[in-house]
Protein backbone atom coordinates (compact mmCIF):
# COMPACT_ATOMS: atom_id res chain seq x y z
CA UNK A 1 0.00 0.00 0.00
CA UNK A 2 2.98 2.29 0.17
CA UNK A 3 3.15 5.08 -2.35
CA UNK A 4 6.33 4.52 -4.41
CA UNK A 5 8.65 7.27 -5.48
CA UNK A 6 8.01 8.46 -9.00
CA UNK A 7 10.21 7.52 -11.92
CA UNK A 8 11.44 11.11 -12.09
CA UNK A 9 12.44 10.87 -8.45
CA UNK A 10 14.29 7.62 -8.97
CA UNK A 11 16.19 8.95 -11.93
CA UNK A 12 17.18 12.10 -10.08
CA UNK A 13 18.30 10.28 -6.95
CA UNK A 14 21.87 8.93 -7.08
CA UNK A 15 21.80 5.13 -7.12
CA UNK A 16 25.30 4.79 -5.64
CA UNK A 17 26.69 7.33 -3.14
CA UNK A 18 30.10 8.86 -3.68
CA UNK A 19 31.21 6.98 -0.55
CA UNK A 20 29.42 4.21 1.32
CA UNK A 21 29.21 5.18 4.96
CA UNK A 22 28.49 3.61 8.32
CA UNK A 23 25.29 5.17 9.61
CA UNK A 24 23.67 4.78 13.01
CA UNK A 25 19.90 5.32 12.87
CA UNK A 26 18.40 5.74 16.34
CA UNK A 27 14.73 4.82 16.45
CA UNK A 28 15.14 2.26 13.68
CA UNK A 29 12.01 0.37 14.69
CA UNK A 30 9.86 3.48 14.54
CA UNK A 31 7.63 4.76 11.78
CA UNK A 32 10.19 7.20 10.34
CA UNK A 33 13.34 5.37 11.43
CA UNK A 34 12.37 2.15 9.67
CA UNK A 35 11.83 3.99 6.39
CA UNK A 36 15.18 5.78 6.77
CA UNK A 37 16.99 2.48 7.29
CA UNK A 38 15.47 0.98 4.14
CA UNK A 39 16.24 4.05 2.04
CA UNK A 40 19.83 4.33 3.28
CA UNK A 41 20.50 0.63 2.75
CA UNK A 42 19.05 0.86 -0.75
CA UNK A 43 21.39 3.78 -1.34
CA UNK A 44 24.42 1.59 -0.64
CA UNK A 45 25.16 2.58 2.95
CA UNK A 46 25.90 0.29 5.88
CA UNK A 47 23.18 0.89 8.44
CA UNK A 48 23.43 0.21 12.15
CA UNK A 49 19.97 0.14 13.69
CA UNK A 50 19.52 1.65 17.11
CA UNK A 51 16.69 -0.33 18.76
CA UNK A 52 15.42 -1.00 22.26
CA UNK A 53 16.35 -4.69 22.17
CA UNK A 54 19.07 -5.79 19.76
CA UNK A 55 18.46 -9.21 18.21
CA UNK A 56 20.45 -9.09 14.97
CA UNK A 57 24.03 -8.33 13.97
CA UNK A 58 23.11 -4.98 12.43
CA UNK A 59 21.33 -3.77 15.58
CA UNK A 60 22.62 -1.96 18.65
CA UNK A 61 20.68 -1.69 21.90
CA UNK A 62 19.74 1.85 22.95
CA UNK A 63 17.39 3.18 25.61
CA UNK A 64 16.48 6.84 25.47
CA UNK A 65 14.95 6.66 28.95
CA UNK A 66 18.31 5.67 30.46
CA UNK A 67 21.11 6.58 28.01
CA UNK A 68 21.47 10.16 29.22
CA UNK A 69 25.27 10.28 29.62
CA UNK A 70 27.55 10.87 26.59
CA UNK A 71 29.94 8.24 27.94
CA UNK A 72 27.30 5.53 27.41
CA UNK A 73 27.11 6.40 23.71
CA UNK A 74 30.82 6.50 22.88
CA UNK A 75 31.36 2.71 22.46
CA UNK A 76 28.40 2.56 20.07
CA UNK A 77 29.86 5.24 17.82
CA UNK A 78 33.13 3.56 16.85
CA UNK A 79 33.59 3.73 13.05
CA UNK A 80 30.27 5.57 12.64
CA UNK A 81 30.29 8.31 10.00
CA UNK A 82 26.74 9.61 10.31
CA UNK A 83 24.28 9.64 13.21
CA UNK A 84 20.55 10.10 12.61
CA UNK A 85 18.16 10.68 15.50
CA UNK A 86 14.63 9.61 14.57
CA UNK A 87 13.38 8.87 18.08
CA UNK A 88 10.26 10.67 19.19
CA UNK A 89 7.07 10.26 21.17
CA UNK A 90 3.75 12.04 20.83
CA UNK A 91 2.46 11.16 24.30
CA UNK A 92 4.31 10.78 27.59
CA UNK A 93 3.97 7.49 29.43
CA UNK A 94 5.84 6.42 32.54
CA UNK A 95 9.55 7.15 32.20
CA UNK A 96 9.07 7.95 28.50
CA UNK A 97 8.95 11.70 29.00
CA UNK A 98 9.59 14.52 26.55
CA UNK A 99 12.46 15.68 28.75
CA UNK A 100 14.27 12.34 28.46
CA UNK A 101 13.29 11.19 24.97
CA UNK A 102 13.44 14.53 23.12
CA UNK A 103 16.09 16.48 25.02
CA UNK A 104 18.42 14.69 27.43
CA UNK A 105 19.11 11.51 25.44
CA UNK A 106 19.57 13.29 22.07
CA UNK A 107 21.85 15.91 23.65
CA UNK A 108 23.98 13.13 25.15
CA UNK A 109 24.07 11.39 21.76
CA UNK A 110 25.04 14.57 19.90
CA UNK A 111 27.81 15.40 22.35
CA UNK A 112 29.19 11.86 22.17
CA UNK A 113 29.00 11.89 18.37
CA UNK A 114 30.99 15.12 18.21
CA UNK A 115 33.61 13.76 20.61
CA UNK A 116 33.81 10.48 18.65
CA UNK A 117 34.54 12.29 15.39
CA UNK A 118 31.22 11.55 13.67
CA UNK A 119 31.17 13.56 10.44
CA UNK A 120 27.47 14.36 10.11
CA UNK A 121 24.50 14.44 12.50
CA UNK A 122 20.88 14.56 11.34
CA UNK A 123 18.11 15.37 13.80
CA UNK A 124 14.52 14.59 12.81
CA UNK A 125 12.55 17.23 14.68
CA UNK A 126 9.06 18.57 13.92
CA UNK A 127 7.57 21.51 12.11
CA UNK A 128 6.58 24.09 14.70
CA UNK A 129 9.43 23.28 17.08
CA UNK A 130 11.05 26.68 16.42
CA UNK A 131 8.32 28.57 18.26
CA UNK A 132 5.78 26.03 19.59
CA UNK A 133 5.02 26.30 23.29
CA UNK A 134 3.78 22.79 24.03
CA UNK A 135 5.97 20.43 26.04
CA UNK A 136 6.44 18.37 22.87
CA UNK A 137 7.76 21.32 20.88
CA UNK A 138 9.92 22.87 23.61
CA UNK A 139 11.70 19.57 24.24
CA UNK A 140 12.32 19.12 20.51
CA UNK A 141 13.58 22.69 20.24
CA UNK A 142 16.04 22.18 23.11
CA UNK A 143 17.75 19.30 21.29
CA UNK A 144 17.67 21.18 17.98
CA UNK A 145 19.35 24.19 19.55
CA UNK A 146 22.08 22.11 21.12
CA UNK A 147 22.90 20.36 17.85
CA UNK A 148 23.03 23.67 15.98
CA UNK A 149 25.65 24.90 18.45
CA UNK A 150 28.08 22.05 17.72
CA UNK A 151 30.99 22.56 15.27
CA UNK A 152 30.11 19.47 13.22
CA UNK A 153 28.20 19.04 9.97
CA UNK A 154 24.56 18.83 10.94
CA UNK A 155 21.00 19.19 9.73
CA UNK A 156 17.82 19.67 11.69
CA UNK A 157 14.83 18.41 9.71
CA UNK A 158 11.43 19.72 10.71
CA UNK A 159 8.83 17.79 8.71
CA UNK A 160 5.15 18.64 8.65
CA UNK A 161 2.62 15.93 9.36
CA UNK A 162 4.19 12.80 7.85
CA UNK A 163 2.01 10.41 5.87
CA UNK A 164 2.94 6.75 5.59
CA UNK A 165 0.65 3.78 5.00
CA UNK A 166 1.47 2.23 8.37
CA UNK A 167 1.81 5.45 10.36
CA UNK A 168 -0.41 5.77 13.44
CA UNK A 169 -1.55 9.28 12.54
CA UNK A 170 -2.27 8.29 8.93
CA UNK A 171 -4.35 5.32 10.05
CA UNK A 172 -6.22 7.53 12.50
CA UNK A 173 -7.01 10.24 9.95
CA UNK A 174 -8.05 7.66 7.34
CA UNK A 175 -10.43 6.05 9.84
CA UNK A 176 -11.93 9.46 10.66
CA UNK A 177 -12.21 10.17 6.93
CA UNK A 178 -14.13 6.92 6.43
CA UNK A 179 -16.87 8.02 8.85
CA UNK A 180 -20.08 9.13 7.10
CA UNK A 181 -20.02 12.30 9.22
CA UNK A 182 -16.74 14.15 9.72
CA UNK A 183 -16.32 15.70 13.18
CA UNK A 184 -14.48 18.97 12.52
CA UNK A 185 -12.78 20.62 15.51
CA UNK A 186 -13.43 24.38 15.39
CA UNK A 187 -14.81 23.91 11.88
CA UNK A 188 -11.73 22.05 10.58
CA UNK A 189 -9.99 25.12 9.18
CA UNK A 190 -6.52 24.28 10.51
CA UNK A 191 -3.95 24.53 7.69
CA UNK A 192 -1.76 21.49 6.93
CA UNK A 193 0.78 20.44 4.32
CA UNK A 194 1.50 16.71 4.86
CA UNK A 195 4.68 15.20 3.46
CA UNK A 196 4.98 11.61 2.29
CA UNK A 197 7.31 9.37 4.29
CA UNK A 198 9.13 8.25 1.14
CA UNK A 199 10.10 11.80 0.29
CA UNK A 200 11.22 12.56 3.83
CA UNK A 201 13.48 9.49 3.60
CA UNK A 202 14.75 10.64 0.23
CA UNK A 203 15.70 14.03 1.67
CA UNK A 204 17.74 12.30 4.37
CA UNK A 205 19.54 10.12 1.81
CA UNK A 206 20.33 13.16 -0.34
CA UNK A 207 21.76 15.06 2.64
CA UNK A 208 23.84 12.08 3.74
CA UNK A 209 25.10 11.67 0.18
CA UNK A 210 26.27 15.27 0.19
CA UNK A 211 23.51 17.28 -1.47
CA UNK A 212 24.51 20.90 -1.23
CA UNK A 213 22.41 23.11 1.00
CA UNK A 214 23.44 26.07 3.07
CA UNK A 215 20.48 25.64 5.40
CA UNK A 216 21.18 23.72 8.62
CA UNK A 217 17.46 23.76 9.43
CA UNK A 218 15.05 22.44 6.81
CA UNK A 219 11.28 22.79 7.08
CA UNK A 220 9.94 19.91 4.98
CA UNK A 221 6.41 19.79 3.57
CA UNK A 222 4.37 18.14 0.86
CA UNK A 223 3.13 19.61 -2.38
CA UNK A 224 -0.46 20.41 -1.37
CA UNK A 225 -1.58 22.84 1.31
CA UNK A 226 -5.10 22.34 2.57
CA UNK A 227 -7.32 22.62 5.61
CA UNK A 228 -7.97 19.75 8.00
CA UNK A 229 -11.50 19.32 6.65
CA UNK A 230 -10.13 19.15 3.11
CA UNK A 231 -7.55 16.57 4.16
CA UNK A 232 -10.29 14.28 5.43
CA UNK A 233 -12.30 14.82 2.25
CA UNK A 234 -9.23 14.03 0.12
CA UNK A 235 -8.49 10.81 1.99
CA UNK A 236 -12.16 9.83 1.69
CA UNK A 237 -12.23 10.44 -2.05
CA UNK A 238 -8.94 8.54 -2.48
CA UNK A 239 -10.50 5.54 -0.73
CA UNK A 240 -13.38 5.57 -3.20
CA UNK A 241 -16.02 6.74 -0.74
CA UNK A 242 -18.73 9.30 -1.52
CA UNK A 243 -18.55 12.77 0.07
CA UNK A 244 -19.34 12.87 3.79
CA UNK A 245 -21.38 15.31 5.77
CA UNK A 246 -19.58 17.41 8.34
CA UNK A 247 -20.27 18.32 11.95
CA UNK A 248 -18.48 21.29 13.45
CA UNK A 249 -17.27 20.77 17.02
CA UNK A 250 -16.85 23.97 19.08
CA UNK A 251 -13.26 24.66 20.10
CA UNK A 252 -14.28 24.78 23.76
CA UNK A 253 -15.76 21.28 23.54
CA UNK A 254 -12.62 19.94 21.86
CA UNK A 255 -10.46 21.59 24.50
CA UNK A 256 -12.51 20.02 27.30
CA UNK A 257 -12.31 16.61 25.65
CA UNK A 258 -8.55 17.00 25.21
CA UNK A 259 -8.16 17.80 28.90
CA UNK A 260 -10.22 14.75 29.90
CA UNK A 261 -8.30 12.44 27.53
CA UNK A 262 -4.89 13.92 28.30
CA UNK A 263 -3.68 10.94 30.33
CA UNK A 264 -5.66 8.19 28.61
CA UNK A 265 -3.18 5.70 27.09
CA UNK A 266 -2.89 5.87 23.28
CA UNK A 267 -5.34 8.78 23.02
CA UNK A 268 -4.79 10.78 19.84
CA UNK A 269 -6.51 13.80 21.41
CA UNK A 270 -4.61 15.48 24.23
CA UNK A 271 -4.05 19.09 25.20
CA UNK A 272 -0.73 19.08 23.34
CA UNK A 273 -2.08 17.49 20.14
CA UNK A 274 -5.03 19.91 20.16
CA UNK A 275 -2.67 22.90 20.49
CA UNK A 276 -0.50 21.50 17.69
CA UNK A 277 -3.50 21.06 15.41
CA UNK A 278 -4.66 24.59 16.16
CA UNK A 279 -1.25 26.01 15.22
CA UNK A 280 -1.32 24.16 11.89
CA UNK A 281 1.51 22.35 10.14
CA UNK A 282 2.67 24.12 7.00
CA UNK A 283 5.62 26.00 5.55
CA UNK A 284 6.79 27.21 2.14
CA UNK A 285 7.41 24.33 -0.25
CA UNK A 286 10.51 25.86 -1.85
CA UNK A 287 13.00 24.31 0.60
CA UNK A 288 11.67 20.79 0.10
CA UNK A 289 11.53 21.22 -3.67
CA UNK A 290 15.12 22.47 -3.74
CA UNK A 291 16.48 19.45 -1.84
CA UNK A 292 14.42 16.96 -3.85
CA UNK A 293 15.06 18.66 -7.17
CA UNK A 294 11.32 18.66 -7.92
CA UNK A 295 7.98 19.52 -6.35
CA UNK A 296 7.06 17.09 -3.58
CA UNK A 297 4.00 14.90 -3.98
CA UNK A 298 0.61 16.21 -2.92
CA UNK A 299 -1.76 14.48 -0.54
CA UNK A 300 -4.11 13.59 -3.38
CA UNK A 301 -1.50 11.09 -4.66
CA UNK A 302 -0.74 9.43 -1.32
CA UNK A 303 -3.31 6.64 -1.74
CA UNK A 304 -3.01 4.96 -5.14
CA UNK A 305 -6.19 3.81 -6.91
CA UNK A 306 -4.98 0.21 -6.72
CA UNK A 307 -4.74 0.51 -2.93
CA UNK A 308 -8.09 2.23 -2.38
CA UNK A 309 -10.03 -0.93 -1.48
CA UNK A 310 -7.63 -2.40 1.13
CA UNK A 311 -7.06 1.04 2.65
CA UNK A 312 -10.82 1.62 2.82
CA UNK A 313 -11.45 -1.75 4.47
CA UNK A 314 -8.72 -1.05 7.02
CA UNK A 315 -10.17 2.38 7.79
CA UNK A 316 -13.69 1.03 8.26
CA UNK A 317 -12.42 -1.80 10.45
CA UNK A 318 -10.88 0.77 12.80
CA UNK A 319 -14.26 1.98 14.06
CA UNK A 320 -16.85 -0.59 12.95
CA UNK A 321 -16.36 -3.06 15.88
CA UNK A 322 -16.76 -0.29 18.45
CA UNK A 323 -20.01 0.89 16.85
CA UNK A 324 -21.40 -2.65 16.65
CA UNK A 325 -20.41 -3.46 20.23
CA UNK A 326 -21.88 -0.17 21.46
CA UNK A 327 -25.22 -0.80 19.76
CA UNK A 328 -25.29 -4.35 21.08
CA UNK A 329 -24.47 -3.24 24.64
CA UNK A 330 -27.22 -0.62 24.61
CA UNK A 331 -29.71 -3.23 23.39
CA UNK A 332 -28.86 -5.71 26.17
CA UNK A 333 -28.72 -3.13 28.97
CA UNK A 334 -31.90 -1.30 27.96
CA UNK A 335 -33.75 -4.61 27.60
CA UNK A 336 -32.64 -5.57 31.12
CA UNK A 337 -33.80 -2.27 32.61
CA UNK A 338 -37.13 -2.37 30.78
CA UNK A 339 -37.84 -5.95 31.82
CA UNK A 340 -36.93 -5.41 35.47
CA UNK A 341 -38.21 -1.89 36.20
CA UNK A 342 -40.18 -0.25 33.38
CA UNK A 343 -42.47 -2.72 31.59
CA UNK A 344 -45.49 -3.71 33.72
CA UNK A 345 -44.65 -6.88 35.60
CA UNK A 346 -48.13 -8.27 35.13
CA UNK A 347 -47.76 -8.00 31.37
CA UNK A 348 -44.39 -9.75 31.51
CA UNK A 349 -45.81 -12.55 33.64
CA UNK A 350 -48.68 -12.94 31.18
CA UNK A 351 -46.17 -13.49 28.38
CA UNK A 352 -44.27 -16.05 30.48
CA UNK A 353 -47.50 -17.93 31.05
CA UNK A 354 -47.49 -18.79 27.33
CA UNK A 355 -44.37 -20.90 27.95
CA UNK A 356 -45.96 -22.49 31.04
CA UNK A 357 -44.11 -20.44 33.68
CA UNK A 358 -46.31 -19.28 36.58
CA UNK A 359 -46.10 -17.79 40.05
CA UNK A 360 -42.75 -17.65 41.83
CA UNK A 361 -41.05 -19.55 39.01
CA UNK A 362 -42.17 -16.93 36.49
CA UNK A 363 -41.03 -14.06 38.73
CA UNK A 364 -37.63 -15.71 39.23
CA UNK A 365 -37.31 -16.31 35.48
CA UNK A 366 -38.17 -12.67 34.76
CA UNK A 367 -35.50 -11.22 37.03
CA UNK A 368 -32.88 -13.85 36.25
CA UNK A 369 -33.34 -13.12 32.54
CA UNK A 370 -33.03 -9.39 33.26
CA UNK A 371 -29.83 -9.99 35.22
CA UNK A 372 -28.42 -12.11 32.40
CA UNK A 373 -29.25 -9.40 29.86
CA UNK A 374 -27.53 -6.81 32.04
CA UNK A 375 -24.47 -9.03 32.44
CA UNK A 376 -24.28 -9.55 28.69
CA UNK A 377 -24.51 -5.80 28.12
CA UNK A 378 -21.73 -4.98 30.57
CA UNK A 379 -19.54 -7.81 29.25
CA UNK A 380 -20.00 -6.50 25.72
CA UNK A 381 -18.32 -3.28 26.82
CA UNK A 382 -15.58 -4.63 29.08
CA UNK A 383 -14.89 -8.25 28.01
CA UNK A 384 -15.83 -8.72 24.35
CA UNK A 385 -14.78 -11.92 22.67
CA UNK A 386 -15.80 -14.90 20.54
CA UNK A 387 -17.13 -16.88 23.49
CA UNK A 388 -19.37 -13.99 24.52
CA UNK A 389 -20.72 -13.55 20.99
CA UNK A 390 -21.44 -17.30 20.76
CA UNK A 391 -23.27 -17.26 24.12
CA UNK A 392 -25.35 -14.24 23.13
CA UNK A 393 -26.20 -15.76 19.76
CA UNK A 394 -27.22 -19.02 21.40
CA UNK A 395 -29.46 -17.25 23.92
CA UNK A 396 -31.17 -15.13 21.25
CA UNK A 397 -31.71 -18.18 19.04
CA UNK A 398 -33.21 -20.06 22.00
CA UNK A 399 -35.46 -17.13 22.91
CA UNK A 400 -36.58 -16.77 19.29
CA UNK A 401 -37.35 -20.46 18.89
CA UNK A 402 -39.33 -20.63 22.13
CA UNK A 403 -41.37 -17.54 21.27
CA UNK A 404 -41.99 -18.71 17.69
CA UNK A 405 -43.44 -21.99 19.04
CA UNK A 406 -45.36 -20.62 22.02
CA UNK A 407 -46.48 -17.28 20.54
CA UNK A 408 -46.37 -17.56 16.73
CA UNK A 409 -48.41 -14.36 16.38
CA UNK A 410 -45.17 -12.43 17.01
CA UNK A 411 -43.90 -13.71 13.66
CA UNK A 412 -46.47 -11.59 11.79
CA UNK A 413 -46.75 -8.77 14.30
CA UNK A 414 -46.55 -5.44 12.36
CA UNK A 415 -43.65 -4.23 14.55
CA UNK A 416 -41.69 -7.43 13.85
CA UNK A 417 -40.42 -7.89 17.45
CA UNK A 418 -39.26 -11.44 16.76
CA UNK A 419 -37.89 -10.95 13.27
CA UNK A 420 -35.74 -8.09 14.53
CA UNK A 421 -33.61 -10.71 16.22
CA UNK A 422 -32.30 -11.65 12.77
CA UNK A 423 -30.17 -8.48 12.29
CA UNK A 424 -28.87 -8.89 15.85
CA UNK A 425 -27.83 -12.45 15.05
CA UNK A 426 -26.18 -11.17 11.87
CA UNK A 427 -24.34 -8.53 13.89
CA UNK A 428 -23.11 -11.21 16.31
CA UNK A 429 -21.97 -13.35 13.37
CA UNK A 430 -19.91 -10.43 12.05
CA UNK A 431 -18.35 -9.79 15.47
CA UNK A 432 -17.64 -13.50 15.95
CA UNK A 433 -16.04 -13.79 12.50
CA UNK A 434 -13.86 -10.68 12.87
CA UNK A 435 -12.80 -11.25 16.50
CA UNK A 436 -9.11 -12.23 16.62
CA UNK A 437 -8.24 -15.52 18.25
CA UNK A 438 -7.11 -15.11 21.90
JOPEDA-V271207 format. One record per backbone hydrogen bond with DSSP energy under -1.0 kcal/mol. CO is the residue of the C=O (numbers start at 0). NH is the residue of the N-H. Records with the same first field share a line. If there is no record, write none. Layout:
CO = NH / NH
This chain:
5 = 9
6 = 10
7 = 11
8 = 12
20 = 45
21 = 80 / 81
22 = 47
23 = 83
24 = 49
25 = 85
26 = 29
29 = 33
31 = 35
32 = 36
33 = 37
34 = 38
35 = 39
36 = 40
37 = 41
38 = 42
39 = 44
40 = 43
42 = 16
45 = 22
47 = 24
48 = 59
49 = 26 / 27
50 = 61
55 = 58
57 = 48
59 = 50
62 = 65 / 66
65 = 67
68 = 71
69 = 73
72 = 75
73 = 76
76 = 79
80 = 118 / 119
81 = 23
82 = 121
83 = 25
84 = 123
92 = 95
94 = 96
95 = 92
96 = 100
97 = 101
98 = 103
99 = 104
102 = 106
103 = 107
104 = 108
105 = 109
106 = 110
107 = 111
108 = 112
109 = 113
110 = 114
111 = 115
112 = 117
113 = 116
119 = 82
120 = 154
121 = 84
122 = 156
125 = 128
127 = 131
133 = 137
134 = 138
135 = 139
136 = 140
137 = 141
138 = 142
139 = 143
140 = 144
141 = 145
142 = 146
143 = 147
146 = 149
149 = 151
152 = 120
154 = 122
155 = 217
156 = 124
157 = 219
158 = 126
160 = 194
162 = 196
163 = 166
166 = 170
167 = 171
168 = 172
169 = 173
170 = 174
171 = 175
172 = 176
173 = 177
175 = 178
179 = 244
181 = 246
183 = 186 / 248
184 = 187
187 = 228
189 = 227
190 = 280
191 = 225
192 = 221
194 = 162
195 = 199
196 = 200
197 = 201
198 = 202
199 = 203
200 = 204
201 = 205
202 = 206
203 = 207
204 = 208
205 = 210
206 = 209
215 = 155
217 = 157
219 = 159
225 = 191
226 = 230
227 = 231
228 = 232
229 = 233
230 = 234
231 = 235
232 = 236
233 = 237
234 = 238
235 = 240
236 = 239
244 = 181
246 = 183
248 = 185
249 = 253
250 = 254
251 = 255
252 = 256
253 = 257
254 = 258
255 = 259
256 = 260
260 = 263
263 = 266
269 = 273
270 = 274
271 = 275
272 = 276
273 = 277
274 = 278
280 = 192
284 = 288
285 = 289
286 = 290
287 = 291
288 = 292 / 293
296 = 222
297 = 300
298 = 301
303 = 306
304 = 307
306 = 310
307 = 311
308 = 312
309 = 313
310 = 314
311 = 315
312 = 316
315 = 318 / 319
318 = 322
319 = 323
320 = 324
321 = 325
322 = 326
323 = 327
324 = 328
325 = 329
326 = 330
327 = 331
328 = 332
329 = 333
330 = 334
331 = 335
332 = 336
333 = 337
334 = 338
335 = 339
336 = 340
337 = 342
343 = 347
344 = 348
345 = 349
346 = 350
347 = 351
348 = 352
350 = 353
351 = 354 / 356
352 = 355
357 = 360 / 361
358 = 362
359 = 363
360 = 364
361 = 365
362 = 366
363 = 367
364 = 368
365 = 369
366 = 370
367 = 371
368 = 372
369 = 373
370 = 374
371 = 375
372 = 376
373 = 377
374 = 378
375 = 379
377 = 381
378 = 382
384 = 388
385 = 389
386 = 390
387 = 391
388 = 392
389 = 393
390 = 394
391 = 395
392 = 396
393 = 397
394 = 398
395 = 399
396 = 400
397 = 401
398 = 402
399 = 403
400 = 404
401 = 405
402 = 406
406 = 409
407 = 410
412 = 415
415 = 419
417 = 420
418 = 421
420 = 424
421 = 425
422 = 426
423 = 427
424 = 428
425 = 429
426 = 430
427 = 431
428 = 432
429 = 433
430 = 434
